[in-house]
Amino acid sequence: MSDMMKKKLFSGLDYSGRRIENCGRFEVVLPKVFGFCGGVIHALKLLEETIIANPEKKLFLLGEIIHNTNVNEYFQSNGVNIIPHNAMEKVFSVASADDIIVIPAFGIRADLEARIRNRFKTVIDTTCKDVKRVWEFVREESNKGATILIHGHPYHPEVEATISRASSSSMVVVISNLKEAGLLADFFRGRKSLLEIPKEIHVINGEKFNGDRIAMANQTTMLFNETVDIEAALRKTFEHLGGTFVACQTICKATYNRQTSAIQLLEKEHPDIVFVVGGYGSSNTNNLYFLANKAYPTFYIKDSSSIKEDTLEHYLPSKNTTIFTPLPDIFSSVKKIAILAGASCPVGIVNSLVERLKSI
Ligand code: SF4
């Protein structure tokens, strides 16, 4: 990794597991594990090495390399053209066959990948190996004719890529929480028809339902505890009906470790407030927010610049919007602050947040 990238994205102390006693008027605590995972570091290194090795070439990235605005802006400032995720077809009109095409860490749809490989000479694939593990499971099970069930967010790039790995002869269902799992169980029991299944449950090829075999996988960055509950509930329902239920626990180790570390920190330290820092579109960061927000006043911020002179700009995932709260309303009686950061957050962003807190 170049010095340039280290300086920009990895700069400063690594505060993992640290307690910062003199952070201005606050005590700041951090989990043992947070920030970039191996899969993210692999993707960023590959992209940066490609930029350095090909100074004369145009480079097109299919969507964001990871869900962190600062990281994507860093690569854009180094000449990378980002094709928005919802307009990836555009690459066929703006890039020429000699340009370099980069697949992001979440992967892309199988049909699109095949067309890209067919059209462009150089394709750099940064897809995380843990994401490919989910694809393997889905591909194998759908070839056996199983109904594929995915615990994830249907429009997340990783899930779209995973859905596309199922064969067209399999029904695929995507549920994002325990409530939706309950509604799906009603369908299994025959209490609801497909037409009655609410829109939030994403169903593809509903007419291909196989009531003999269900195969469940997860988006890699979901809440671990929730996925365990969903799997147990649906397995019980389905096996009671005489079907076979197979599950591949595909939440990645990095996500599990960051969630477990966050839980341990909160249970041990009982902070007055929690800052979750990172990209708003990041699934694993959203889940750290949900986890902390159950028990503590939690503020989801992009980076230290979210703390303005008089207000805090913070994101509300349930409303998909940011709001501004006056700083005195947040900090007036606060002594201890916990900071959580997901797998897509550079340590440099955590460091600058710590520095900003010192100045309050
Ligand atoms: S969070 Fe997990 S799946 Fe995503 S890049 Fe990191 S290791 Fe891979």
Residues whose N, C-alpha, C, O or C-beta is under 5 A from the ligand:
A	BS01	SF4	C37 G39 V40 A105 C128 D130 V131 T220 C252 A254 T255 A343
